[in-house]
Amino acid sequence: MGQDTEISHFYINLITGQQEYSSRQAGITAGIVLAVLVPILLVLVCIAYQVFVRRRRETTKYTIKDTPPVR
């Protein structure tokens, strides 16, 4: 009877160790992915904002009433 409980404890510990390892690997992978994606997304948002601001300035610079200056 003692040998059966030793084997079952070893099996449970082996399964638990694999689950902990998988959880740790998933956490590390998620951290790396976020560490790469977040800065890329921030750069894209900044670029999109700059494009939006430029286009807005160009469209509001000349209204229908105003004409561009002739040189």
Backbone atoms as SQL, in Angstrom:
CREATE TABLE atoms (id INTEGER PRIMARY KEY, chain TEXT, resi INTEGER, resn TEXT, atom TEXT, x REAL, y REAL, z REAL);
INSERT INTO atoms VALUES
  (1, 'A', 1, 'MET', 'N', 0.817, -1.189, 0.000),
  (2, 'A', 1, 'MET', 'CA', 0.000, 0.000, 0.000),
  (3, 'A', 1, 'MET', 'C', 0.865, 1.259, 0.000),
  (4, 'A', 2, 'GLY', 'N', 1.990, 1.250, 0.644),
  (5, 'A', 2, 'GLY', 'CA', 2.864, 2.409, 0.710),
  (6, 'A', 2, 'GLY', 'C', 3.432, 2.753, -0.662),
  (7, 'A', 3, 'GLN', 'N', 3.715, 1.724, -1.475),
  (8, 'A', 3, 'GLN', 'CA', 4.281, 1.964, -2.801),
  (9, 'A', 3, 'GLN', 'C', 3.253, 2.633, -3.724),
  (10, 'A', 4, 'ASP', 'N', 1.997, 2.284, -3.617),
  (11, 'A', 4, 'ASP', 'CA', 0.956, 2.882, -4.443),
  (12, 'A', 4, 'ASP', 'C', 0.825, 4.382, -4.160),
  (13, 'A', 5, 'THR', 'N', 0.880, 4.749, -2.891),
  (14, 'A', 5, 'THR', 'CA', 0.755, 6.172, -2.569),
  (15, 'A', 5, 'THR', 'C', 1.983, 6.940, -3.021),
  (16, 'A', 6, 'GLU', 'N', 3.175, 6.331, -2.983),
  (17, 'A', 6, 'GLU', 'CA', 4.380, 7.010, -3.466),
  (18, 'A', 6, 'GLU', 'C', 4.292, 7.265, -4.971),
  (19, 'A', 7, 'ILE', 'N', 3.793, 6.289, -5.705),
  (20, 'A', 7, 'ILE', 'CA', 3.660, 6.444, -7.154),
  (21, 'A', 7, 'ILE', 'C', 2.625, 7.509, -7.478),
  (22, 'A', 8, 'SER', 'N', 1.502, 7.503, -6.775),
  (23, 'A', 8, 'SER', 'CA', 0.471, 8.500, -7.055),
  (24, 'A', 8, 'SER', 'C', 0.966, 9.904, -6.700),
  (25, 'A', 9, 'HIS', 'N', 1.713, 10.058, -5.607),
  (26, 'A', 9, 'HIS', 'CA', 2.263, 11.371, -5.254),
  (27, 'A', 9, 'HIS', 'C', 3.272, 11.828, -6.301),
  (28, 'A', 10, 'PHE', 'N', 4.112, 10.912, -6.782),
  (29, 'A', 10, 'PHE', 'CA', 5.084, 11.260, -7.817),
  (30, 'A', 10, 'PHE', 'C', 4.359, 11.694, -9.090),
  (31, 'A', 11, 'TYR', 'N', 3.312, 10.985, -9.469),
  (32, 'A', 11, 'TYR', 'CA', 2.556, 11.319, -10.679),
  (33, 'A', 11, 'TYR', 'C', 1.876, 12.676, -10.537),
  (34, 'A', 12, 'ILE', 'N', 1.279, 12.940, -9.378),
  (35, 'A', 12, 'ILE', 'CA', 0.618, 14.225, -9.140),
  (36, 'A', 12, 'ILE', 'C', 1.656, 15.352, -9.185),
  (37, 'A', 13, 'ASN', 'N', 2.810, 15.145, -8.562),
  (38, 'A', 13, 'ASN', 'CA', 3.861, 16.166, -8.589),
  (39, 'A', 13, 'ASN', 'C', 4.374, 16.398, -10.006),
  (40, 'A', 14, 'LEU', 'N', 4.466, 15.341, -10.797),
  (41, 'A', 14, 'LEU', 'CA', 4.929, 15.471, -12.176),
  (42, 'A', 14, 'LEU', 'C', 3.937, 16.289, -12.997),
  (43, 'A', 15, 'ILE', 'N', 2.655, 15.989, -12.843),
  (44, 'A', 15, 'ILE', 'CA', 1.616, 16.742, -13.562),
  (45, 'A', 15, 'ILE', 'C', 1.628, 18.201, -13.121),
  (46, 'A', 16, 'THR', 'N', 1.709, 18.446, -11.809),
  (47, 'A', 16, 'THR', 'CA', 1.707, 19.809, -11.284),
  (48, 'A', 16, 'THR', 'C', 2.921, 20.574, -11.804),
  (49, 'A', 17, 'GLY', 'N', 4.067, 19.942, -11.858),
  (50, 'A', 17, 'GLY', 'CA', 5.272, 20.590, -12.365),
  (51, 'A', 17, 'GLY', 'C', 5.135, 20.976, -13.822),
  (52, 'A', 18, 'GLN', 'N', 4.545, 20.107, -14.618),
  (53, 'A', 18, 'GLN', 'CA', 4.349, 20.423, -16.037),
  (54, 'A', 18, 'GLN', 'C', 3.364, 21.579, -16.210),
  (55, 'A', 19, 'GLN', 'N', 2.325, 21.606, -15.388),
  (56, 'A', 19, 'GLN', 'CA', 1.349, 22.692, -15.468),
  (57, 'A', 19, 'GLN', 'C', 1.982, 24.020, -15.061),
  (58, 'A', 20, 'GLU', 'N', 2.796, 23.993, -14.015),
  (59, 'A', 20, 'GLU', 'CA', 3.477, 25.216, -13.586),
  (60, 'A', 20, 'GLU', 'C', 4.442, 25.699, -14.670),
  (61, 'A', 21, 'TYR', 'N', 5.158, 24.767, -15.285),
  (62, 'A', 21, 'TYR', 'CA', 6.091, 25.130, -16.349),
  (63, 'A', 21, 'TYR', 'C', 5.332, 25.731, -17.531),
  (64, 'A', 22, 'SER', 'N', 4.224, 25.126, -17.909),
  (65, 'A', 22, 'SER', 'CA', 3.427, 25.644, -19.025),
  (66, 'A', 22, 'SER', 'C', 2.867, 27.028, -18.695),
  (67, 'A', 23, 'SER', 'N', 2.408, 27.208, -17.470),
  (68, 'A', 23, 'SER', 'CA', 1.885, 28.516, -17.065),
  (69, 'A', 23, 'SER', 'C', 2.986, 29.564, -17.086),
  (70, 'A', 24, 'ARG', 'N', 4.159, 29.195, -16.617),
  (71, 'A', 24, 'ARG', 'CA', 5.283, 30.122, -16.602),
  (72, 'A', 24, 'ARG', 'C', 5.682, 30.494, -18.027),
  (73, 'A', 25, 'GLN', 'N', 5.744, 29.516, -18.904),
  (74, 'A', 25, 'GLN', 'CA', 6.099, 29.774, -20.306),
  (75, 'A', 25, 'GLN', 'C', 5.050, 30.661, -20.976),
  (76, 'A', 26, 'ALA', 'N', 3.781, 30.425, -20.693),
  (77, 'A', 26, 'ALA', 'CA', 2.719, 31.248, -21.271),
  (78, 'A', 26, 'ALA', 'C', 2.837, 32.688, -20.780),
  (79, 'A', 27, 'GLY', 'N', 3.148, 32.872, -19.509),
  (80, 'A', 27, 'GLY', 'CA', 3.326, 34.215, -18.964),
  (81, 'A', 27, 'GLY', 'C', 4.506, 34.934, -19.581),
  (82, 'A', 28, 'ILE', 'N', 5.609, 34.228, -19.751),
  (83, 'A', 28, 'ILE', 'CA', 6.799, 34.826, -20.363),
  (84, 'A', 28, 'ILE', 'C', 6.512, 35.206, -21.808),
  (85, 'A', 29, 'THR', 'N', 5.858, 34.323, -22.540),
  (86, 'A', 29, 'THR', 'CA', 5.522, 34.600, -23.936),
  (87, 'A', 29, 'THR', 'C', 4.586, 35.796, -24.047),
  (88, 'A', 30, 'ALA', 'N', 3.582, 35.860, -23.198),
  (89, 'A', 30, 'ALA', 'CA', 2.650, 36.990, -23.217),
  (90, 'A', 30, 'ALA', 'C', 3.382, 38.288, -22.893),
  (91, 'A', 31, 'GLY', 'N', 4.297, 38.255, -21.953),
  (92, 'A', 31, 'GLY', 'CA', 5.076, 39.438, -21.601),
  (93, 'A', 31, 'GLY', 'C', 5.929, 39.930, -22.753),
  (94, 'A', 32, 'ILE', 'N', 6.571, 39.002, -23.460),
  (95, 'A', 32, 'ILE', 'CA', 7.410, 39.382, -24.601),
  (96, 'A', 32, 'ILE', 'C', 6.548, 39.969, -25.715),
  (97, 'A', 33, 'VAL', 'N', 5.431, 39.333, -25.993),
  (98, 'A', 33, 'VAL', 'CA', 4.541, 39.824, -27.053),
  (99, 'A', 33, 'VAL', 'C', 4.054, 41.235, -26.712),
  (100, 'A', 34, 'LEU', 'N', 3.642, 41.454, -25.477),
  (101, 'A', 34, 'LEU', 'CA', 3.176, 42.788, -25.081),
  (102, 'A', 34, 'LEU', 'C', 4.312, 43.807, -25.113),
  (103, 'A', 35, 'ALA', 'N', 5.508, 43.396, -24.725),
  (104, 'A', 35, 'ALA', 'CA', 6.652, 44.308, -24.727),
  (105, 'A', 35, 'ALA', 'C', 7.012, 44.745, -26.147),
  (106, 'A', 36, 'VAL', 'N', 6.684, 43.932, -27.129),
  (107, 'A', 36, 'VAL', 'CA', 6.967, 44.292, -28.522),
  (108, 'A', 36, 'VAL', 'C', 5.787, 45.033, -29.138),
  (109, 'A', 37, 'LEU', 'N', 4.578, 44.575, -28.899),
  (110, 'A', 37, 'LEU', 'CA', 3.402, 45.156, -29.550),
  (111, 'A', 37, 'LEU', 'C', 3.015, 46.535, -29.027),
  (112, 'A', 38, 'VAL', 'N', 3.128, 46.763, -27.742),
  (113, 'A', 38, 'VAL', 'CA', 2.698, 48.043, -27.172),
  (114, 'A', 38, 'VAL', 'C', 3.495, 49.212, -27.764),
  (115, 'A', 39, 'PRO', 'N', 4.823, 49.164, -27.824),
  (116, 'A', 39, 'PRO', 'CA', 5.535, 50.286, -28.445),
  (117, 'A', 39, 'PRO', 'C', 5.205, 50.459, -29.930),
  (118, 'A', 40, 'ILE', 'N', 5.040, 49.360, -30.646),
  (119, 'A', 40, 'ILE', 'CA', 4.687, 49.464, -32.066),
  (120, 'A', 40, 'ILE', 'C', 3.331, 50.137, -32.222),
  (121, 'A', 41, 'LEU', 'N', 2.366, 49.746, -31.406),
  (122, 'A', 41, 'LEU', 'CA', 1.045, 50.371, -31.476),
  (123, 'A', 41, 'LEU', 'C', 1.106, 51.852, -31.107),
  (124, 'A', 42, 'LEU', 'N', 1.918, 52.206, -30.125),
  (125, 'A', 42, 'LEU', 'CA', 2.055, 53.616, -29.758),
  (126, 'A', 42, 'LEU', 'C', 2.644, 54.434, -30.910),
  (127, 'A', 43, 'VAL', 'N', 3.634, 53.890, -31.587),
  (128, 'A', 43, 'VAL', 'CA', 4.226, 54.591, -32.725),
  (129, 'A', 43, 'VAL', 'C', 3.186, 54.764, -33.827),
  (130, 'A', 44, 'LEU', 'N', 2.425, 53.731, -34.111),
  (131, 'A', 44, 'LEU', 'CA', 1.392, 53.829, -35.151),
  (132, 'A', 44, 'LEU', 'C', 0.326, 54.857, -34.788),
  (133, 'A', 45, 'VAL', 'N', -0.061, 54.913, -33.528),
  (134, 'A', 45, 'VAL', 'CA', -1.047, 55.907, -33.087),
  (135, 'A', 45, 'VAL', 'C', -0.478, 57.316, -33.247),
  (136, 'A', 46, 'CYS', 'N', 0.777, 57.519, -32.896),
  (137, 'A', 46, 'CYS', 'CA', 1.399, 58.839, -33.051),
  (138, 'A', 46, 'CYS', 'C', 1.469, 59.255, -34.514),
  (139, 'A', 47, 'ILE', 'N', 1.829, 58.327, -35.388),
  (140, 'A', 47, 'ILE', 'CA', 1.896, 58.629, -36.821),
  (141, 'A', 47, 'ILE', 'C', 0.509, 58.970, -37.350),
  (142, 'A', 48, 'ALA', 'N', -0.483, 58.201, -36.986),
  (143, 'A', 48, 'ALA', 'CA', -1.847, 58.467, -37.442),
  (144, 'A', 48, 'ALA', 'C', -2.321, 59.827, -36.940),
  (145, 'A', 49, 'TYR', 'N', -1.986, 60.184, -35.714),
  (146, 'A', 49, 'TYR', 'CA', -2.382, 61.478, -35.169),
  (147, 'A', 49, 'TYR', 'C', -1.715, 62.617, -35.940),
  (148, 'A', 50, 'GLN', 'N', -0.431, 62.466, -36.255),
  (149, 'A', 50, 'GLN', 'CA', 0.270, 63.508, -37.007),
  (150, 'A', 50, 'GLN', 'C', -0.330, 63.682, -38.400),
  (151, 'A', 51, 'VAL', 'N', -0.673, 62.595, -39.046),
  (152, 'A', 51, 'VAL', 'CA', -1.313, 62.677, -40.362),
  (153, 'A', 51, 'VAL', 'C', -2.659, 63.383, -40.239),
  (154, 'A', 52, 'PHE', 'N', -3.418, 63.042, -39.227),
  (155, 'A', 52, 'PHE', 'CA', -4.722, 63.680, -39.003),
  (156, 'A', 52, 'PHE', 'C', -4.564, 65.181, -38.785),
  (157, 'A', 53, 'VAL', 'N', -3.599, 65.582, -37.970),
  (158, 'A', 53, 'VAL', 'CA', -3.395, 67.003, -37.676),
  (159, 'A', 53, 'VAL', 'C', -2.971, 67.745, -38.946),
  (160, 'A', 54, 'ARG', 'N', -2.074, 67.168, -39.734),
  (161, 'A', 54, 'ARG', 'CA', -1.644, 67.823, -40.978),
  (162, 'A', 54, 'ARG', 'C', -2.799, 68.014, -41.943),
  (163, 'A', 55, 'ARG', 'N', -3.575, 66.977, -42.132),
  (164, 'A', 55, 'ARG', 'CA', -4.717, 67.086, -43.055),
  (165, 'A', 55, 'ARG', 'C', -5.729, 68.107, -42.556),
  (166, 'A', 56, 'ARG', 'N', -5.918, 68.145, -41.246),
  (167, 'A', 56, 'ARG', 'CA', -6.864, 69.101, -40.674),
  (168, 'A', 56, 'ARG', 'C', -6.373, 70.538, -40.897),
  (169, 'A', 57, 'ARG', 'N', -5.062, 70.758, -40.731),
  (170, 'A', 57, 'ARG', 'CA', -4.506, 72.092, -40.966),
  (171, 'A', 57, 'ARG', 'C', -4.642, 72.500, -42.428),
  (172, 'A', 58, 'GLU', 'N', -4.388, 71.562, -43.324),
  (173, 'A', 58, 'GLU', 'CA', -4.475, 71.873, -44.753),
  (174, 'A', 58, 'GLU', 'C', -5.905, 72.200, -45.171),
  (175, 'A', 59, 'THR', 'N', -6.877, 71.512, -44.632),
  (176, 'A', 59, 'THR', 'CA', -8.265, 71.774, -45.023),
  (177, 'A', 59, 'THR', 'C', -8.809, 73.035, -44.371),
  (178, 'A', 60, 'THR', 'N', -8.320, 73.384, -43.203),
  (179, 'A', 60, 'THR', 'CA', -8.822, 74.589, -42.543),
  (180, 'A', 60, 'THR', 'C', -8.021, 75.831, -42.913),
  (181, 'A', 61, 'LYS', 'N', -6.899, 75.651, -43.583),
  (182, 'A', 61, 'LYS', 'CA', -6.086, 76.802, -43.948),
  (183, 'A', 61, 'LYS', 'C', -6.820, 77.696, -44.950),
  (184, 'A', 62, 'TYR', 'N', -7.434, 77.078, -45.931),
  (185, 'A', 62, 'TYR', 'CA', -8.154, 77.825, -46.960),
  (186, 'A', 62, 'TYR', 'C', -9.616, 77.434, -46.901),
  (187, 'A', 63, 'THR', 'N', -10.448, 78.395, -46.651),
  (188, 'A', 63, 'THR', 'CA', -11.880, 78.135, -46.671),
  (189, 'A', 63, 'THR', 'C', -12.425, 78.562, -48.029),
  (190, 'A', 64, 'ILE', 'N', -13.704, 78.389, -48.227),
  (191, 'A', 64, 'ILE', 'CA', -14.323, 78.751, -49.501),
  (192, 'A', 64, 'ILE', 'C', -14.228, 80.267, -49.720),
  (193, 'A', 65, 'LYS', 'N', -14.347, 81.043, -48.647),
  (194, 'A', 65, 'LYS', 'CA', -14.280, 82.496, -48.773),
  (195, 'A', 65, 'LYS', 'C', -12.882, 82.965, -49.144),
  (196, 'A', 66, 'ASP', 'N', -11.904, 82.305, -48.582),
  (197, 'A', 66, 'ASP', 'CA', -10.523, 82.732, -48.815),
  (198, 'A', 66, 'ASP', 'C', -9.968, 82.038, -50.046),
  (199, 'A', 67, 'THR', 'N', -9.074, 82.717, -50.686),
  (200, 'A', 67, 'THR', 'CA', -8.348, 82.111, -51.796),
  (201, 'A', 67, 'THR', 'C', -6.879, 82.104, -51.417),
  (202, 'A', 68, 'PRO', 'N', -6.145, 81.171, -51.904),
  (203, 'A', 68, 'PRO', 'CA', -4.726, 81.152, -51.563),
  (204, 'A', 68, 'PRO', 'C', -4.032, 82.398, -52.101),
  (205, 'A', 69, 'PRO', 'N', -3.058, 82.885, -51.410),
  (206, 'A', 69, 'PRO', 'CA', -2.360, 84.082, -51.866),
  (207, 'A', 69, 'PRO', 'C', -1.629, 83.812, -53.178),
  (208, 'A', 70, 'VAL', 'N', -1.686, 84.797, -54.065),
  (209, 'A', 70, 'VAL', 'CA', -1.033, 84.682, -55.365),
  (210, 'A', 70, 'VAL', 'C', 0.296, 85.419, -55.270),
  (211, 'A', 71, 'ARG', 'N', 1.330, 84.774, -55.724),
  (212, 'A', 71, 'ARG', 'CA', 2.651, 85.406, -55.661),
  (213, 'A', 71, 'ARG', 'C', 3.221, 85.612, -57.020);
